[in-house]
Amino acid sequence: MTSPLQRFNDFENTVFADGALPAKTKELIAFAVGHVLQAQLEGHGGRSLRAGATKEELIEAMWVAIAVRAGAGLRGDGCGVRAEAAIAAAAVAQVDAPPKK
């Protein structure tokens, strides 16, 4: 019987093989996603380099992922906009409140 770890390794090897996206691109994506999820980076970073990525590509991929993750707080489902509106409403309510005695 194949162990769950072996099945996962087989799955991962299939996912990261050259396909519509080259392995290098897949590893860069994994490295960047891993960075914003605060996951282990050494594996995908090293595999990215071995697949031909440059240090500059790793850094740029990381910044793209950071921007996407940060932007999700401002856009996407609107949580960031709603939070900003709630903060503004609370500030207005505080200004409009009668002075404390």
KOLGU-4560 file (N, C-alpha, C; in nm, 3 decimals, padded with zeros to 5 digits):
<recs>
<n_xx: 00.085 n_yy: -00.118 n_zz: 00.000 ca_xx: 00.000 ca_yy: 00.000 ca_zz: 00.000 c_xx: 00.090 c_yy: 00.125 c_zz: 00.000 mol: A seq: 1 type: MET>
<n_xx: 00.054 n_yy: 00.221 n_zz: -00.081 ca_xx: 00.130 ca_yy: 00.345 ca_zz: -00.090 c_xx: 00.093 c_yy: 00.435 c_zz: 00.027 mol: A seq: 2 type: THR>
<n_xx: 00.196 n_yy: 00.492 n_zz: 00.091 ca_xx: 00.171 ca_yy: 00.578 ca_zz: 00.207 c_xx: 00.113 c_yy: 00.712 c_zz: 00.162 mol: A seq: 3 type: SER>
<n_xx: 00.042 n_yy: 00.780 n_zz: 00.253 ca_xx: -00.009 ca_yy: 00.913 ca_zz: 00.219 c_xx: 00.103 c_yy: 01.009 c_zz: 00.177 mol: A seq: 4 type: PRO>
<n_xx: 00.219 n_yy: 00.999 n_zz: 00.242 ca_xx: 00.330 ca_yy: 01.086 ca_zz: 00.206 c_xx: 00.378 c_yy: 01.059 c_zz: 00.064 mol: A seq: 5 type: LEU>
<n_xx: 00.387 n_yy: 00.931 n_zz: 00.027 ca_xx: 00.429 ca_yy: 00.897 ca_zz: -00.110 c_xx: 00.325 c_yy: 00.945 c_zz: -00.211 mol: A seq: 6 type: GLN>
<n_xx: 00.198 n_yy: 00.931 n_zz: -00.178 ca_xx: 00.092 ca_yy: 00.979 ca_zz: -00.269 c_xx: 00.102 c_yy: 01.131 c_zz: -00.284 mol: A seq: 7 type: ARG>
<n_xx: 00.129 n_yy: 01.203 n_zz: -00.174 ca_xx: 00.145 ca_yy: 01.348 ca_zz: -00.183 c_xx: 00.266 c_yy: 01.383 c_zz: -00.268 mol: A seq: 8 type: PHE>
<n_xx: 00.379 n_yy: 01.314 n_zz: -00.246 ca_xx: 00.499 ca_yy: 01.340 ca_zz: -00.326 c_xx: 00.473 c_yy: 01.315 c_zz: -00.475 mol: A seq: 9 type: ASN>
<n_xx: 00.400 n_yy: 01.209 n_zz: -00.507 ca_xx: 00.366 ca_yy: 01.182 ca_zz: -00.647 c_xx: 00.279 c_yy: 01.295 c_zz: -00.703 mol: A seq: 10 type: ASP>
<n_xx: 00.181 n_yy: 01.339 n_zz: -00.625 ca_xx: 00.094 ca_yy: 01.450 ca_zz: -00.665 c_xx: 00.176 c_yy: 01.576 c_zz: -00.689 mol: A seq: 11 type: PHE>
<n_xx: 00.265 n_yy: 01.609 n_zz: -00.593 ca_xx: 00.346 ca_yy: 01.729 ca_zz: -00.605 c_xx: 00.438 c_yy: 01.722 c_zz: -00.727 mol: A seq: 12 type: GLU>
<n_xx: 00.498 n_yy: 01.606 n_zz: -00.751 ca_xx: 00.585 ca_yy: 01.589 ca_zz: -00.868 c_xx: 00.507 c_yy: 01.610 c_zz: -00.997 mol: A seq: 13 type: ASN>
<n_xx: 00.384 n_yy: 01.562 n_zz: -01.001 ca_xx: 00.299 ca_yy: 01.581 ca_zz: -01.119 c_xx: 00.264 c_yy: 01.728 c_zz: -01.138 mol: A seq: 14 type: THR>
<n_xx: 00.225 n_yy: 01.794 n_zz: -01.031 ca_xx: 00.186 ca_yy: 01.935 ca_zz: -01.038 c_xx: 00.302 c_yy: 02.023 c_zz: -01.083 mol: A seq: 15 type: VAL>
<n_xx: 00.422 n_yy: 01.997 n_zz: -01.032 ca_xx: 00.536 ca_yy: 02.084 ca_zz: -01.060 c_xx: 00.615 c_yy: 02.046 c_zz: -01.185 mol: A seq: 16 type: PHE>
<n_xx: 00.571 n_yy: 01.943 n_zz: -01.257 ca_xx: 00.638 ca_yy: 01.905 ca_zz: -01.382 c_xx: 00.604 c_yy: 02.009 c_zz: -01.490 mol: A seq: 17 type: ALA>
<n_xx: 00.692 n_yy: 02.017 n_zz: -01.591 ca_xx: 00.661 ca_yy: 02.104 ca_zz: -01.705 c_xx: 00.526 c_yy: 02.068 c_zz: -01.763 mol: A seq: 18 type: ASP>
<n_xx: 00.450 n_yy: 02.168 n_zz: -01.795 ca_xx: 00.318 ca_yy: 02.150 ca_zz: -01.857 c_xx: 00.287 c_yy: 02.276 c_zz: -01.934 mol: A seq: 19 type: GLY>
<n_xx: 00.164 n_yy: 02.325 n_zz: -01.924 ca_xx: 00.131 ca_yy: 02.453 ca_zz: -01.988 c_xx: 00.219 c_yy: 02.563 c_zz: -01.930 mol: A seq: 20 type: ALA>
<n_xx: 00.252 n_yy: 02.550 n_zz: -01.802 ca_xx: 00.350 ca_yy: 02.638 ca_zz: -01.738 c_xx: 00.479 c_yy: 02.559 c_zz: -01.718 mol: A seq: 21 type: LEU>
<n_xx: 00.593 n_yy: 02.621 n_zz: -01.747 ca_xx: 00.718 ca_yy: 02.550 ca_zz: -01.719 c_xx: 00.740 c_yy: 02.533 c_zz: -01.569 mol: A seq: 22 type: PRO>
<n_xx: 00.817 n_yy: 02.433 n_zz: -01.532 ca_xx: 00.845 ca_yy: 02.406 ca_zz: -01.390 c_xx: 00.900 c_yy: 02.529 c_zz: -01.321 mol: A seq: 23 type: ALA>
<n_xx: 00.985 n_yy: 02.605 n_zz: -01.388 ca_xx: 01.042 ca_yy: 02.726 ca_zz: -01.329 c_xx: 00.932 c_yy: 02.822 c_zz: -01.284 mol: A seq: 24 type: LYS>
<n_xx: 00.833 n_yy: 02.845 n_zz: -01.369 ca_xx: 00.722 ca_yy: 02.936 ca_zz: -01.335 c_xx: 00.642 c_yy: 02.882 c_zz: -01.218 mol: A seq: 25 type: THR>
<n_xx: 00.617 n_yy: 02.753 n_zz: -01.218 ca_xx: 00.542 ca_yy: 02.691 ca_zz: -01.109 c_xx: 00.616 c_yy: 02.706 c_zz: -00.977 mol: A seq: 26 type: LYS>
<n_xx: 00.747 n_yy: 02.687 n_zz: -00.980 ca_xx: 00.826 ca_yy: 02.701 ca_zz: -00.857 c_xx: 00.829 c_yy: 02.846 c_zz: -00.809 mol: A seq: 27 type: GLU>
<n_xx: 00.837 n_yy: 02.940 n_zz: -00.903 ca_xx: 00.832 ca_yy: 03.082 ca_zz: -00.864 c_xx: 00.698 c_yy: 03.115 c_zz: -00.798 mol: A seq: 28 type: LEU>
<n_xx: 00.589 n_yy: 03.063 n_zz: -00.854 ca_xx: 00.456 ca_yy: 03.085 ca_zz: -00.795 c_xx: 00.453 c_yy: 03.025 c_zz: -00.655 mol: A seq: 29 type: ILE>
<n_xx: 00.501 n_yy: 02.902 n_zz: -00.641 ca_xx: 00.499 ca_yy: 02.836 ca_zz: -00.510 c_xx: 00.584 c_yy: 02.911 c_zz: -00.409 mol: A seq: 30 type: ALA>
<n_xx: 00.700 n_yy: 02.959 n_zz: -00.453 ca_xx: 00.786 ca_yy: 03.037 ca_zz: -00.363 c_xx: 00.713 c_yy: 03.163 c_zz: -00.316 mol: A seq: 31 type: PHE>
<n_xx: 00.652 n_yy: 03.235 n_zz: -00.409 ca_xx: 00.584 ca_yy: 03.360 ca_zz: -00.374 c_xx: 00.463 c_yy: 03.336 c_zz: -00.284 mol: A seq: 32 type: ALA>
<n_xx: 00.383 n_yy: 03.236 n_zz: -00.316 ca_xx: 00.267 ca_yy: 03.203 ca_zz: -00.232 c_xx: 00.315 c_yy: 03.158 c_zz: -00.094 mol: A seq: 33 type: VAL>
<n_xx: 00.419 n_yy: 03.077 n_zz: -00.092 ca_xx: 00.474 ca_yy: 03.033 ca_zz: 00.036 c_xx: 00.520 c_yy: 03.149 c_zz: 00.120 mol: A seq: 34 type: GLY>
<n_xx: 00.576 n_yy: 03.249 n_zz: 00.056 ca_xx: 00.623 ca_yy: 03.367 ca_zz: 00.130 c_xx: 00.506 c_yy: 03.438 c_zz: 00.198 mol: A seq: 35 type: HIS>
<n_xx: 00.399 n_yy: 03.466 n_zz: 00.125 ca_xx: 00.289 ca_yy: 03.541 ca_zz: 00.186 c_xx: 00.210 c_yy: 03.456 c_zz: 00.285 mol: A seq: 36 type: VAL>
<n_xx: 00.220 n_yy: 03.325 n_zz: 00.273 ca_xx: 00.154 ca_yy: 03.237 ca_zz: 00.371 c_xx: 00.247 c_yy: 03.202 c_zz: 00.486 mol: A seq: 37 type: LEU>
<n_xx: 00.368 n_yy: 03.257 n_zz: 00.482 ca_xx: 00.470 ca_yy: 03.234 ca_zz: 00.584 c_xx: 00.503 c_yy: 03.086 c_zz: 00.598 mol: A seq: 38 type: GLN>
<n_xx: 00.513 n_yy: 03.021 n_zz: 00.483 ca_xx: 00.549 ca_yy: 02.879 ca_zz: 00.478 c_xx: 00.699 c_yy: 02.866 c_zz: 00.455 mol: A seq: 39 type: ALA>
<n_xx: 00.746 n_yy: 02.744 n_zz: 00.457 ca_xx: 00.887 ca_yy: 02.718 ca_zz: 00.434 c_xx: 00.921 c_yy: 02.755 c_zz: 00.290 mol: A seq: 40 type: GLN>
<n_xx: 01.026 n_yy: 02.834 n_zz: 00.272 ca_xx: 01.062 ca_yy: 02.885 ca_zz: 00.140 c_xx: 01.180 c_yy: 02.815 c_zz: 00.076 mol: A seq: 41 type: LEU>
<n_xx: 01.262 n_yy: 02.750 n_zz: 00.155 ca_xx: 01.387 ca_yy: 02.695 ca_zz: 00.103 c_xx: 01.363 c_yy: 02.596 c_zz: -00.011 mol: A seq: 42 type: GLU>
<n_xx: 01.266 n_yy: 02.509 n_zz: 00.004 ca_xx: 01.242 ca_yy: 02.407 ca_zz: -00.097 c_xx: 01.209 c_yy: 02.467 c_zz: -00.233 mol: A seq: 43 type: GLY>
<n_xx: 01.107 n_yy: 02.550 n_zz: -00.239 ca_xx: 01.065 ca_yy: 02.607 ca_zz: -00.367 c_xx: 01.165 c_yy: 02.710 c_zz: -00.416 mol: A seq: 44 type: HIS>
<n_xx: 01.229 n_yy: 02.782 n_zz: -00.326 ca_xx: 01.332 ca_yy: 02.876 ca_zz: -00.369 c_xx: 01.448 c_yy: 02.804 c_zz: -00.436 mol: A seq: 45 type: GLY>
<n_xx: 01.495 n_yy: 02.699 n_zz: -00.375 ca_xx: 01.604 ca_yy: 02.620 ca_zz: -00.432 c_xx: 01.565 c_yy: 02.554 c_zz: -00.562 mol: A seq: 46 type: GLY>
<n_xx: 01.443 n_yy: 02.499 n_zz: -00.566 ca_xx: 01.398 ca_yy: 02.435 ca_zz: -00.690 c_xx: 01.379 c_yy: 02.539 c_zz: -00.800 mol: A seq: 47 type: ARG>
<n_xx: 01.336 n_yy: 02.660 n_zz: -00.764 ca_xx: 01.324 ca_yy: 02.767 ca_zz: -00.864 c_xx: 01.460 c_yy: 02.797 c_zz: -00.925 mol: A seq: 48 type: SER>
<n_xx: 01.561 n_yy: 02.809 n_zz: -00.839 ca_xx: 01.696 ca_yy: 02.838 ca_zz: -00.887 c_xx: 01.748 c_yy: 02.725 c_zz: -00.975 mol: A seq: 49 type: LEU>
<n_xx: 01.725 n_yy: 02.600 n_zz: -00.931 ca_xx: 01.771 ca_yy: 02.486 ca_zz: -01.011 c_xx: 01.697 c_yy: 02.476 c_zz: -01.144 mol: A seq: 50 type: ARG>
<n_xx: 01.573 n_yy: 02.529 n_zz: -01.149 ca_xx: 01.496 ca_yy: 02.527 ca_zz: -01.274 c_xx: 01.533 c_yy: 02.645 c_zz: -01.365 mol: A seq: 51 type: ALA>
<n_xx: 01.625 n_yy: 02.730 n_zz: -01.319 ca_xx: 01.673 ca_yy: 02.839 ca_zz: -01.403 c_xx: 01.631 c_yy: 02.978 c_zz: -01.362 mol: A seq: 52 type: GLY>
<n_xx: 01.558 n_yy: 02.990 n_zz: -01.252 ca_xx: 01.518 ca_yy: 03.123 ca_zz: -01.206 c_xx: 01.640 c_yy: 03.197 c_zz: -01.151 mol: A seq: 53 type: ALA>
<n_xx: 01.631 n_yy: 03.327 n_zz: -01.157 ca_xx: 01.737 ca_yy: 03.410 ca_zz: -01.100 c_xx: 01.692 c_yy: 03.461 c_zz: -00.963 mol: A seq: 54 type: THR>
<n_xx: 01.787 n_yy: 03.509 n_zz: -00.887 ca_xx: 01.756 ca_yy: 03.569 ca_zz: -00.757 c_xx: 01.659 c_yy: 03.686 c_zz: -00.778 mol: A seq: 55 type: LYS>
<n_xx: 01.681 n_yy: 03.763 n_zz: -00.883 ca_xx: 01.593 ca_yy: 03.878 ca_zz: -00.911 c_xx: 01.450 c_yy: 03.832 c_zz: -00.942 mol: A seq: 56 type: GLU>
<n_xx: 01.436 n_yy: 03.720 n_zz: -01.012 ca_xx: 01.301 ca_yy: 03.667 ca_zz: -01.039 c_xx: 01.233 c_yy: 03.623 c_zz: -00.911 mol: A seq: 57 type: GLU>
<n_xx: 01.308 n_yy: 03.559 n_zz: -00.821 ca_xx: 01.250 ca_yy: 03.519 ca_zz: -00.692 c_xx: 01.202 c_yy: 03.640 c_zz: -00.615 mol: A seq: 58 type: LEU>
<n_xx: 01.284 n_yy: 03.743 n_zz: -00.611 ca_xx: 01.247 ca_yy: 03.864 ca_zz: -00.536 c_xx: 01.126 c_yy: 03.930 c_zz: -00.599 mol: A seq: 59 type: ILE>
<n_xx: 01.124 n_yy: 03.940 n_zz: -00.732 ca_xx: 01.009 ca_yy: 04.004 ca_zz: -00.797 c_xx: 00.882 c_yy: 03.923 c_zz: -00.777 mol: A seq: 60 type: GLU>
<n_xx: 00.891 n_yy: 03.790 n_zz: -00.787 ca_xx: 00.774 ca_yy: 03.705 ca_zz: -00.764 c_xx: 00.722 c_yy: 03.724 c_zz: -00.622 mol: A seq: 61 type: ALA>
<n_xx: 00.814 n_yy: 03.736 n_zz: -00.526 ca_xx: 00.775 ca_yy: 03.757 ca_zz: -00.387 c_xx: 00.699 c_yy: 03.889 c_zz: -00.373 mol: A seq: 62 type: MET>
<n_xx: 00.749 n_yy: 03.997 n_zz: -00.435 ca_xx: 00.682 ca_yy: 04.126 ca_zz: -00.424 c_xx: 00.546 c_yy: 04.126 c_zz: -00.492 mol: A seq: 63 type: TRP>
<n_xx: 00.533 n_yy: 04.053 n_zz: -00.602 ca_xx: 00.402 ca_yy: 04.042 ca_zz: -00.667 c_xx: 00.303 c_yy: 03.976 c_zz: -00.571 mol: A seq: 64 type: VAL>
<n_xx: 00.345 n_yy: 03.868 n_zz: -00.507 ca_xx: 00.257 ca_yy: 03.799 ca_zz: -00.413 c_xx: 00.222 c_yy: 03.887 c_zz: -00.294 mol: A seq: 65 type: ALA>
<n_xx: 00.318 n_yy: 03.964 n_zz: -00.247 ca_xx: 00.291 ca_yy: 04.057 ca_zz: -00.136 c_xx: 00.186 c_yy: 04.159 c_zz: -00.178 mol: A seq: 66 type: ILE>
<n_xx: 00.200 n_yy: 04.213 n_zz: -00.299 ca_xx: 00.104 ca_yy: 04.312 ca_zz: -00.348 c_xx: -00.035 c_yy: 04.253 c_zz: -00.363 mol: A seq: 67 type: ALA>
<n_xx: -00.043 n_yy: 04.129 n_zz: -00.412 ca_xx: -00.173 ca_yy: 04.064 ca_zz: -00.427 c_xx: -00.236 c_yy: 04.042 c_zz: -00.291 mol: A seq: 68 type: VAL>
<n_xx: -00.157 n_yy: 03.995 n_zz: -00.197 ca_xx: -00.211 ca_yy: 03.970 ca_zz: -00.063 c_xx: -00.253 c_yy: 04.099 c_zz: 00.006 mol: A seq: 69 type: ARG>
<n_xx: -00.171 n_yy: 04.203 n_zz: -00.008 ca_xx: -00.206 ca_yy: 04.332 ca_zz: 00.053 c_xx: -00.329 c_yy: 04.391 c_zz: -00.014 mol: A seq: 70 type: ALA>
<n_xx: -00.337 n_yy: 04.378 n_zz: -00.144 ca_xx: -00.452 ca_yy: 04.432 ca_zz: -00.217 c_xx: -00.582 c_yy: 04.364 c_zz: -00.180 mol: A seq: 71 type: GLY>
<n_xx: -00.574 n_yy: 04.239 n_zz: -00.139 ca_xx: -00.695 ca_yy: 04.167 ca_zz: -00.099 c_xx: -00.762 c_yy: 04.234 c_zz: 00.020 mol: A seq: 72 type: ALA>
<n_xx: -00.683 n_yy: 04.299 n_zz: 00.103 ca_xx: -00.740 ca_yy: 04.370 ca_zz: 00.217 c_xx: -00.811 c_yy: 04.498 c_zz: 00.177 mol: A seq: 73 type: GLY>
<n_xx: -00.779 n_yy: 04.548 n_zz: 00.060 ca_xx: -00.839 ca_yy: 04.672 ca_zz: 00.013 c_xx: -00.950 c_yy: 04.648 c_zz: -00.088 mol: A seq: 74 type: LEU>
<n_xx: -00.940 n_yy: 04.538 n_zz: -00.160 ca_xx: -01.035 ca_yy: 04.511 ca_zz: -00.267 c_xx: -01.094 c_yy: 04.373 c_zz: -00.246 mol: A seq: 75 type: ARG>
<n_xx: -01.119 n_yy: 04.306 n_zz: -00.353 ca_xx: -01.172 ca_yy: 04.170 ca_zz: -00.342 c_xx: -01.315 c_yy: 04.172 c_zz: -00.293 mol: A seq: 76 type: GLY>
<n_xx: -01.337 n_yy: 04.125 n_zz: -00.172 ca_xx: -01.474 ca_yy: 04.121 ca_zz: -00.121 c_xx: -01.514 c_yy: 04.253 c_zz: -00.057 mol: A seq: 77 type: ASP>
<n_xx: -01.428 n_yy: 04.351 n_zz: -00.062 ca_xx: -01.462 ca_yy: 04.482 ca_zz: -00.009 c_xx: -01.439 c_yy: 04.497 c_zz: 00.140 mol: A seq: 78 type: GLY>
<n_xx: -01.379 n_yy: 04.397 n_zz: 00.205 ca_xx: -01.357 ca_yy: 04.405 ca_zz: 00.349 c_xx: -01.277 c_yy: 04.529 c_zz: 00.386 mol: A seq: 79 type: CYS>
<n_xx: -01.172 n_yy: 04.556 n_zz: 00.310 ca_xx: -01.089 ca_yy: 04.672 ca_zz: 00.341 c_xx: -01.167 c_yy: 04.801 c_zz: 00.330 mol: A seq: 80 type: GLY>
<n_xx: -01.250 n_yy: 04.812 n_zz: 00.227 ca_xx: -01.331 ca_yy: 04.933 ca_zz: 00.208 c_xx: -01.433 c_yy: 04.944 c_zz: 00.321 mol: A seq: 81 type: VAL>
<n_xx: -01.496 n_yy: 04.832 n_zz: 00.357 ca_xx: -01.594 ca_yy: 04.835 ca_zz: 00.467 c_xx: -01.526 c_yy: 04.870 c_zz: 00.599 mol: A seq: 82 type: ARG>
<n_xx: -01.406 n_yy: 04.815 n_zz: 00.622 ca_xx: -01.334 ca_yy: 04.845 ca_zz: 00.745 c_xx: -01.299 c_yy: 04.993 c_zz: 00.751 mol: A seq: 83 type: ALA>
<n_xx: -01.255 n_yy: 05.048 n_zz: 00.638 ca_xx: -01.221 ca_yy: 05.190 ca_zz: 00.634 c_xx: -01.345 c_yy: 05.274 c_zz: 00.661 mol: A seq: 84 type: GLU>
<n_xx: -01.459 n_yy: 05.235 n_zz: 00.605 ca_xx: -01.583 ca_yy: 05.309 ca_zz: 00.628 c_xx: -01.625 c_yy: 05.300 c_zz: 00.775 mol: A seq: 85 type: ALA>
<n_xx: -01.609 n_yy: 05.184 n_zz: 00.837 ca_xx: -01.644 ca_yy: 05.167 ca_zz: 00.978 c_xx: -01.554 c_yy: 05.253 c_zz: 01.067 mol: A seq: 86 type: ALA>
<n_xx: -01.426 n_yy: 05.258 n_zz: 01.033 ca_xx: -01.333 ca_yy: 05.341 ca_zz: 01.111 c_xx: -01.371 c_yy: 05.488 c_zz: 01.097 mol: A seq: 87 type: ILE>
<n_xx: -01.402 n_yy: 05.529 n_zz: 00.974 ca_xx: -01.442 ca_yy: 05.668 ca_zz: 00.951 c_xx: -01.570 c_yy: 05.701 c_zz: 01.027 mol: A seq: 88 type: ALA>
<n_xx: -01.667 n_yy: 05.609 n_zz: 01.025 ca_xx: -01.794 ca_yy: 05.632 ca_zz: 01.096 c_xx: -01.771 c_yy: 05.643 c_zz: 01.246 mol: A seq: 89 type: ALA>
<n_xx: -01.682 n_yy: 05.558 n_zz: 01.299 ca_xx: -01.652 ca_yy: 05.564 ca_zz: 01.443 c_xx: -01.585 c_yy: 05.696 c_zz: 01.477 mol: A seq: 90 type: ALA>
<n_xx: -01.497 n_yy: 05.743 n_zz: 01.390 ca_xx: -01.429 ca_yy: 05.871 ca_zz: 01.415 c_xx: -01.529 c_yy: 05.985 c_zz: 01.413 mol: A seq: 91 type: ALA>
<n_xx: -01.623 n_yy: 05.982 n_zz: 01.318 ca_xx: -01.726 ca_yy: 06.087 ca_zz: 01.310 c_xx: -01.814 c_yy: 06.082 c_zz: 01.435 mol: A seq: 92 type: VAL>
<n_xx: -01.851 n_yy: 05.962 n_zz: 01.477 ca_xx: -01.935 ca_yy: 05.949 ca_zz: 01.596 c_xx: -01.864 c_yy: 06.004 c_zz: 01.718 mol: A seq: 93 type: ALA>
<n_xx: -01.734 n_yy: 05.981 n_zz: 01.726 ca_xx: -01.657 ca_yy: 06.031 ca_zz: 01.840 c_xx: -01.653 c_yy: 06.184 c_zz: 01.839 mol: A seq: 94 type: GLN>
<n_xx: -01.636 n_yy: 06.242 n_zz: 01.721 ca_xx: -01.632 ca_yy: 06.388 ca_zz: 01.709 c_xx: -01.768 c_yy: 06.447 c_zz: 01.742 mol: A seq: 95 type: VAL>
<n_xx: -01.875 n_yy: 06.380 n_zz: 01.700 ca_xx: -02.010 ca_yy: 06.431 ca_zz: 01.722 c_xx: -02.062 c_yy: 06.403 c_zz: 01.863 mol: A seq: 96 type: ASP>
<n_xx: -01.994 n_yy: 06.320 n_zz: 01.937 ca_xx: -02.041 ca_yy: 06.284 ca_zz: 02.072 c_xx: -02.025 c_yy: 06.404 c_zz: 02.164 mol: A seq: 97 type: ALA>
<n_xx: -02.117 n_yy: 06.416 n_zz: 02.261 ca_xx: -02.103 ca_yy: 06.527 ca_zz: 02.357 c_xx: -01.977 c_yy: 06.506 c_zz: 02.439 mol: A seq: 98 type: PRO>
<n_xx: -01.916 n_yy: 06.615 n_zz: 02.482 ca_xx: -01.793 ca_yy: 06.603 ca_zz: 02.562 c_xx: -01.818 c_yy: 06.524 c_zz: 02.690 mol: A seq: 99 type: PRO>
<n_xx: -01.719 n_yy: 06.451 n_zz: 02.733 ca_xx: -01.729 ca_yy: 06.374 ca_zz: 02.857 c_xx: -01.711 c_yy: 06.470 c_zz: 02.973 mol: A seq: 100 type: LYS>
<n_xx: -01.787 n_yy: 06.446 n_zz: 03.079 ca_xx: -01.779 ca_yy: 06.532 ca_zz: 03.199 c_xx: -01.699 c_yy: 06.466 c_zz: 03.304 mol: A seq: 101 type: LYS>
</recs>
